[in-house]
Amino acid sequence: MISLHTKIPSADAVHDVLVLPYDQRERCRQRARLASGEEVALFLVRGTVLRDGDLLTGEGGRVVRVLAAPEPTYLVRCKDATMLARCAFHLGNRHTRTQVGPGWLRIQVDPVLKEMVEGLGAQVDEELAKFEPEPGAYTGGHGHHHHDGHGAGGLLAPVPLRQRIHRPSDVETPGVETPGVETPA
């Protein structure tokens, strides 16, 4: 059994293919079977999410292309952009992995979420499709993203240099400085 442990940006030759559904493309340690039938062990950096088309290498320099397996999904369509945005908001509010396309959303099969977006006025169709949800806004450095407008491997949103988390127990006392927080002059 060979082990695959490194994502690479390109290769002159690809030796085999690894077809995985999304849930398995999120795992950094697992055994899997290549299209040829050979068993492989994946040992990737924690937090790595494999995307359709990613290239992996390991022992002996062999290169394997990752392909997203078609899996049961719901395709969500709406009569207008406002309704689609409303559905996206409510799915995001529930931390639902969501693939975003031109005029549609795709989610993994979940009857409760289906009922919710239908209640918002969406049309939901079950389909077998490759599932490529959006990465989180602050995830970066764990691979590339295939949608136009986003930097390859970079952050999708700016991260503030200093970020303060406010809790109800935090009480600002005038004249008392909080470590790590600048007080306006």
LINQUICOR-V422259 format. One record per run of one state. SS is the DSSP state (hx for helix, st for strand, lp for the rest). FROM is the first residue (numbers start at 0). TO is the last residue. Records with the same first field share a line. If there is no record, write none. Layout:
BEGIN
SS: FROM-TO ; FROM-TO
END
This chain:
BEGIN
lp: 0-0 ; 8-14 ; 20-20 ; 25-27 ; 33-37 ; 43-53 ; 61-61 ; 68-68 ; 77-79 ; 93-97 ; 101-102 ; 108-109 ; 119-121 ; 130-184
st: 1-7 ; 15-19 ; 28-32 ; 38-42 ; 54-57 ; 62-67 ; 69-76 ; 98-100 ; 103-107 ; 122-129
hx: 21-24 ; 58-60 ; 80-92 ; 110-118
END
